[in-house]
Amino acid sequence: MVNSLVAAFAQDPVLRYLFPDEAAYPRYAAAFFGHLFDKRVRKQTVWTIQRGASTAIWEPPLAGNAASDDDLHARLPADALTRVRAYDRAVHAALPTTPFWYLGVLGTHPDNAGRRWGHAVMNAGLRRAAADRLPAVLETSNPVNVELYRRAGWEVVRSVTDPLPIWIMRQ
């Protein structure tokens, strides 16, 4: 699963902002995705298909941190951790103040693109949000993804420009 996400996000603007060094990207991206997985798996808010070829990592409403940022601190160098925290601050400042389900990660290994597996794992979380009668929210910094998400029923509700362009979307 982690290796699929590392491959899926190899050219993603956020991951390249967080981990710009080409040689270090695979190691740091794997640590980052592993941290996110560890935080969510016990909450049963990670959906995968085909042994992790496509994965959606959701944050349930009002969830606490199952794995602390100390864990991330141990996995990443200080400069990368500074960028992660800056990005997190920018995103969290733009998110709604009312409860919602948050799609933090959605990725499909490039070898499996076009099979709609990303839609399948995304829809599992959307069904959970609908059952809770709560909106779903995501963020993307990839302008190509904005249109893909629009076609899947998401709408842009806010944008941020710093530390890089970020679109907040809601369904």
N, C-alpha and C positions, 0 to 999 in steps of 0.2 A: 504494500500500500504506500509506504513512504517513498519508495523508489519511483513508483508511478507518479506521485505528486511532484517529486523533484524534476522528473522529465517533463511533466505537463506545464510546469511553471518556469522552465529554463529561460524563456524569453519574456516573461511577464514583467511589466514595469515595476511592480512593487517588489518582487523578489530580487530584481536586478538593482533596485535602489538599496534594499536591505543588504544584499550580498554582491557587490559589484565585481569582486575579484573572480575572474573566470575559473581559476584553479581551485579556489576555496568554495565556490558556489555549491557543488554537490554535497560536501560535508556539512556546511552551515545550513543549507536548505533542509537537509535530512534531519539535522538537530532541531530546527524550527518546527517542521511538520511533526516530528516525533513528540515534541513538547505539546503541540496543539492536540494531537491524538490522545496523549496521556491525560490531558485535562478533561476530555469529553467522553472517552470510551466508557468510563464507569457510570456516566449519566445516560448511557445508551442513546447517544445523539450522533453517532457516526454510522453512516450507511455506505456500504461498498457493494460492488458487483464484480464478478469474475476475479476473485482473489485480490481485490484492491486495484484492478485496472482503472476503475472509476470510483471516486470517493467524494462524499459530501460530509463535512464536519460542521455540525450545527451547535450553537450555544442556546440552551433553553432560557426562558425568561427568568430573571432574578437569580441566576446561577452564581454560586461562589467559585473561587478558584480551587479546583481539586488538586492541581499541581501549582505550586507557587512560582513566581517569577525567579526565585532563587534557582530553581531547576534550569530555567532558560539561561540565567546568568552563568551557571556552570558549563553550559553547552556552547556558548558563543563568546567571541572576543568582545572587549569593551566597546570598540567603535561600532560593531554591528548591533550590539545591545542598545547603544544610544540611538541608532537609526530606528530600530524596532520600537522603542519607547516613543520617539517623536511621531512615528506613523500612527501608533496606537492612540496617542493623545489627540492627533488631528481627527482621526476617525471617530473616536468616542465623543468628542465635542460636537460632532455633526449628527449623532444618532438620536433617535426619539427619546423622550424622557418617560414615556409610557411603556408598559411591557410589550415585548415582541420576541419572536424567534429570530435568531441571527445566523445567517448562512455565512460562516467565516471562511470556509474553503470548499471549492468545488473544482475538481480536476480529473481529467481523463488522460491516461498515458497516450502520447501521440500515435502509437501503433494501433490504437483502438478508436481513434477519432471518427466521428460520423456514424457511429452505431447507436446513438441516442442513449448511451448508458449514463451520461451526465444528467440527462433529463430524468431518468429513472431514479437515481439516487437523490437528486434535488426534490423530486416529487414526494419521496418518502417523508422528508422533513416538512414539506408544504402541507401534507396531509396531517401531520402532527400539529402544526400551527393552526390549521383549520379546526381540528378537534378541540383545541384550546380556545378557539374563537379569538385568535390573536393574529396580527399582521406578521408577515415575514419581511426581514430587512437584510440587505447585503451591501457590500461596497466593492467597487472595482476601480482599478486605475488603468485598465486596458480599454481604450475607446472601441475596439472591435467587439468586446464583450457587451458593451452597452446595448448595441443593436440585437445581439443574440438574446440577452435577457429580456429586452422589450418584446421580442417575438414570443417569449415564453410567459408573457403576462406581467412582467415587472415594469415599473415606471420610475423615472428619475425624480426624486423628491428634494434633493439637495446636492450641491457640489462644493468641493474644497479645492484650493489651488496649491496649498503648501503643506507638506514638503514636496508634493507632486500632485498632479490632477487626480482627484478622487470623486467618483460619482456614487452617491448613496441612493439605493433603489429599494422600492417597497412593492410587495404584492399582497 
